[in-house]
């Protein structure tokens, strides 16, 4: 004979869980793509061991939510790649019944809320949409420190993820700090917020043609002063054009993040040194397609 009290409690728990999921879906969490996508998990939802960060994207100008420095660094590499056309972080593995079934088949305990002991919706750190030779393909990537891969429970959760994505015919993989060049990521982070010069007071009133002249002049200074540091070049540039302090470095960072110039991002950018240009992309209208 069924225990009505327990049975009723189970029904209420399932109803509460469904309501919680429905609420997030109604908020637009975990659905859509591009600028319309909202991550399933946001910073306030999770107590992260790392440093949580919010960033505004360039390719897709929306707010991104990262739960660790490793996630943020991986995002910088994805954002800078010309093959990546969309990035969706904290992507939910829905419906919940799919991962519950997989866990049951594998004989693995499904992740649960430690307070309520209710099954939770699992998520993958990144779903990345890439375009290569005209072909568009999604890739699911989980980001984790290598040392954590020796944790049996973490590997069990990853196995549920792996099978889930396999059944959706989407390539899944684990990315560790060994696959993320930290120096390159930090360099991209150093210039990331300088894509739009019109966000900076000194350049708001410049017509487009005059802006291109400014950029060309700065590039020429970099090319002909092989011994001067970026700081020195920037100060002279500011003096000659009557710009405020810091405007020259703003131009320098803009040239890199806009891919107008190519510098070695595998070496730490030091503005107190000369930084050689490896390539120049003169057609500013094509700067998004070159790397």
matplotlib code that plots the C-alpha trace (Angstrom):
import matplotlib.pyplot as plt

x = [0.0, 1.3, 2.2, 0.0, 2.0, 5.2, 3.6, 2.1, 5.4, 7.0, 4.4, 4.9, 8.6, 8.3, 5.8, 8.2, 11.1, 9.0, 7.9, 11.5, 12.5, 9.5, 10.3, 13.8, 12.5, 10.0, 12.8, 14.5, 17.3, 19.1, 17.2, 17.8, 21.1, 23.1, 22.1, 18.8, 20.6, 20.6, 22.7, 20.9, 23.1, 24.2, 26.7, 24.2, 23.0, 26.3, 28.8, 31.9, 35.4, 36.9, 36.4, 33.1, 33.1, 30.6, 31.8, 30.2, 30.9, 32.1, 30.8, 27.5, 27.1, 25.4, 26.4, 28.3, 28.5, 31.6, 32.0, 35.8, 38.9, 39.4, 36.0, 36.8, 40.2, 38.6, 36.0, 38.7, 40.2, 36.8, 35.9, 39.1, 38.8, 37.4, 35.9, 33.6, 30.3, 28.4, 29.2, 26.6, 27.8, 26.2, 24.1, 21.4, 21.1, 17.3, 15.0, 16.0, 14.4, 17.2, 20.1, 18.1, 17.6, 21.3, 22.4, 20.1, 21.5, 25.0, 24.3, 25.5, 23.8, 22.4, 23.6, 21.2, 20.5, 22.4, 19.7, 16.6, 18.2, 16.2, 17.8, 19.1, 19.4, 23.0, 24.8, 27.8, 30.2, 30.1, 28.3, 30.3, 29.1, 31.9, 31.9, 34.5, 34.5, 30.9, 29.9, 28.3, 28.7, 28.1, 30.7, 30.0, 33.0, 33.4, 36.2, 38.0, 41.4, 43.4, 43.9, 40.1, 39.9, 41.2, 38.0, 35.8, 32.6, 33.5, 34.3, 30.9, 29.1, 31.2, 30.2, 26.5, 27.4, 29.3, 26.5, 23.9, 25.8, 26.6, 22.9, 22.4, 25.1, 27.2, 30.9, 31.8, 35.1, 37.0, 39.2, 41.9, 44.3, 46.9, 44.7, 44.2, 47.3, 47.0, 49.3, 47.3, 44.0, 45.3, 46.6, 43.1, 41.6, 44.0, 42.5, 39.1, 37.0, 38.6, 36.8, 34.5, 36.6, 33.4, 32.9, 35.9, 35.4, 38.5, 37.1, 33.4, 33.5, 35.9, 34.5, 35.3, 37.8, 39.7, 39.7, 41.3, 44.0, 44.6, 45.0, 47.2, 49.5, 49.8, 50.7, 53.3, 54.9, 55.1, 56.7, 59.4, 60.4, 61.7, 63.4, 60.7, 58.3, 54.5, 54.3, 56.7, 55.0, 51.6, 52.8, 54.3, 51.1, 48.9, 51.2, 51.1, 47.3, 46.4, 44.8, 44.4, 46.7, 45.9, 44.4, 47.4, 47.2, 43.5, 44.4, 47.0, 44.6, 41.9, 44.3, 44.8, 41.3, 40.0, 42.7, 43.9, 47.4, 48.7, 51.2, 52.4, 49.8, 51.7, 54.1, 52.9, 52.1, 54.4, 53.7, 57.1, 58.7, 58.7, 56.0, 56.7, 53.9, 53.8, 51.1, 48.9, 45.4, 45.0, 41.4, 39.6, 36.3, 37.8, 39.4, 36.8, 37.7, 41.5, 43.6]
y = [0.0, 3.5, 5.9, 8.8, 11.4, 10.4, 10.1, 13.5, 14.9, 13.5, 15.0, 18.4, 18.1, 17.3, 20.1, 22.6, 21.4, 21.8, 25.3, 26.3, 25.1, 26.7, 30.0, 30.0, 29.1, 31.9, 34.3, 33.1, 31.2, 28.6, 29.1, 31.0, 32.1, 35.2, 38.3, 36.7, 33.9, 34.1, 31.7, 29.1, 29.9, 33.4, 34.5, 35.0, 31.4, 29.7, 29.8, 29.6, 28.7, 30.9, 34.6, 35.2, 37.7, 39.5, 40.8, 42.4, 40.5, 41.9, 39.5, 39.1, 42.4, 40.9, 40.3, 37.0, 35.3, 33.3, 31.4, 31.2, 32.7, 29.6, 30.1, 33.8, 33.0, 30.4, 33.0, 35.5, 32.9, 32.0, 35.7, 36.4, 33.5, 34.3, 30.8, 31.3, 33.0, 32.4, 31.5, 30.3, 29.9, 27.8, 25.9, 23.7, 19.9, 19.8, 18.2, 17.1, 13.7, 13.0, 13.3, 11.5, 8.6, 8.6, 8.7, 5.7, 3.8, 4.4, 3.6, 7.1, 9.4, 12.4, 15.8, 17.1, 20.3, 19.8, 21.7, 20.0, 16.8, 17.4, 16.6, 19.8, 20.7, 20.1, 22.5, 22.6, 25.5, 26.5, 25.7, 27.2, 27.7, 27.7, 28.4, 26.8, 26.7, 27.7, 24.9, 25.8, 23.4, 23.4, 22.1, 21.6, 22.3, 21.8, 23.8, 22.3, 22.5, 19.4, 18.4, 18.1, 15.3, 12.9, 13.4, 10.4, 12.3, 15.0, 12.3, 10.7, 14.0, 14.4, 11.0, 12.0, 15.1, 13.1, 10.7, 13.6, 15.4, 12.2, 11.4, 15.0, 14.3, 17.2, 17.1, 17.3, 17.7, 18.8, 21.9, 22.3, 25.1, 23.2, 24.0, 27.6, 29.9, 32.1, 34.8, 35.1, 35.2, 37.9, 39.9, 39.7, 40.7, 43.7, 45.1, 43.5, 46.6, 48.9, 47.7, 50.8, 54.0, 56.1, 54.8, 57.1, 60.8, 61.8, 60.1, 60.7, 63.8, 62.4, 61.8, 58.3, 59.5, 61.5, 58.4, 56.3, 59.0, 58.8, 55.0, 55.2, 57.8, 55.6, 52.5, 54.5, 55.6, 52.0, 51.0, 53.7, 53.8, 50.3, 51.2, 53.3, 51.8, 51.8, 54.2, 56.7, 56.4, 57.0, 60.1, 61.7, 60.8, 62.5, 65.6, 66.0, 65.6, 67.5, 64.4, 63.6, 61.3, 57.7, 58.3, 56.8, 53.6, 53.5, 53.6, 50.9, 48.6, 49.3, 48.4, 45.0, 44.0, 45.2, 43.2, 46.1, 45.1, 41.7, 41.4, 38.3, 37.7, 34.7, 37.1, 39.3, 42.8, 45.3, 49.0, 49.9, 48.0, 48.2, 45.8, 44.8, 44.6, 41.2, 42.2, 45.2, 44.8, 48.0, 47.4, 48.4, 47.1, 43.5, 43.6, 41.2, 38.4, 38.3, 37.0]
z = [0.0, -1.0, 1.7, 0.6, 2.7, 1.0, -2.4, -2.1, -1.0, -4.1, -6.4, -4.7, -5.1, -8.8, -9.3, -7.6, -9.7, -12.9, -11.8, -11.2, -14.7, -16.3, -14.6, -16.0, -19.5, -19.3, -18.5, -21.7, -19.9, -21.9, -25.1, -28.4, -29.9, -30.6, -28.7, -27.6, -25.6, -21.8, -19.8, -17.7, -14.7, -13.8, -11.2, -8.3, -8.9, -8.1, -5.3, -7.4, -6.2, -8.9, -9.6, -11.3, -14.1, -16.4, -19.8, -22.8, -26.0, -29.2, -31.8, -29.9, -27.9, -24.9, -21.3, -20.7, -17.3, -16.3, -13.1, -13.1, -14.6, -16.7, -18.4, -18.9, -20.5, -22.8, -23.8, -24.8, -27.2, -28.7, -29.1, -31.0, -33.3, -36.8, -37.0, -34.0, -34.8, -31.5, -27.9, -25.5, -21.9, -19.1, -21.6, -20.0, -20.7, -21.2, -20.8, -17.3, -18.0, -20.6, -18.1, -15.4, -17.8, -18.8, -15.2, -14.5, -17.4, -16.4, -12.7, -11.7, -9.1, -10.9, -9.6, -7.0, -5.1, -1.7, 0.2, -1.3, -2.6, -5.8, -9.2, -10.9, -14.5, -15.6, -17.8, -20.2, -19.8, -23.5, -26.7, -29.5, -33.0, -35.6, -39.3, -41.5, -45.3, -45.2, -42.8, -39.5, -36.6, -32.9, -30.4, -26.7, -24.3, -20.6, -19.0, -16.0, -14.2, -15.1, -11.4, -11.0, -13.6, -11.0, -9.0, -9.6, -9.0, -11.5, -14.1, -13.4, -14.2, -17.3, -18.5, -18.3, -20.3, -22.8, -23.5, -23.6, -26.3, -28.2, -28.4, -29.8, -32.3, -31.1, -30.5, -26.8, -25.2, -22.0, -22.1, -19.4, -18.7, -20.8, -23.9, -23.0, -23.6, -20.5, -21.9, -25.2, -23.2, -20.9, -23.9, -25.5, -22.2, -22.1, -25.3, -25.4, -24.3, -26.9, -30.0, -30.3, -30.2, -30.1, -26.5, -25.5, -25.1, -27.1, -30.3, -30.1, -32.4, -35.0, -38.5, -39.9, -42.5, -39.8, -37.5, -40.3, -40.7, -36.9, -37.1, -40.1, -38.4, -35.3, -37.4, -39.3, -36.0, -34.8, -38.1, -38.2, -34.5, -34.0, -30.7, -29.1, -26.6, -27.1, -24.2, -25.8, -29.2, -27.6, -25.7, -28.8, -30.7, -28.1, -28.1, -31.9, -32.1, -29.0, -27.4, -23.7, -21.9, -22.5, -26.0, -27.7, -25.8, -26.6, -30.3, -29.8, -28.1, -30.7, -33.5, -32.0, -31.0, -34.3, -36.1, -38.1, -37.0, -36.0, -33.1, -31.3, -28.7, -27.3, -25.7, -22.9, -24.2, -22.4, -23.4, -21.9, -24.8, -28.6, -29.9, -33.5, -36.0, -37.8, -40.4, -41.3, -42.7, -44.7, -45.8, -42.5, -43.8, -43.9, -40.5, -39.0, -41.4, -40.9, -38.0]

ax = plt.figure().add_subplot(projection="3d")
ax.plot(x, y, z, "-o")
ax.set_aspect("equal")
plt.show()
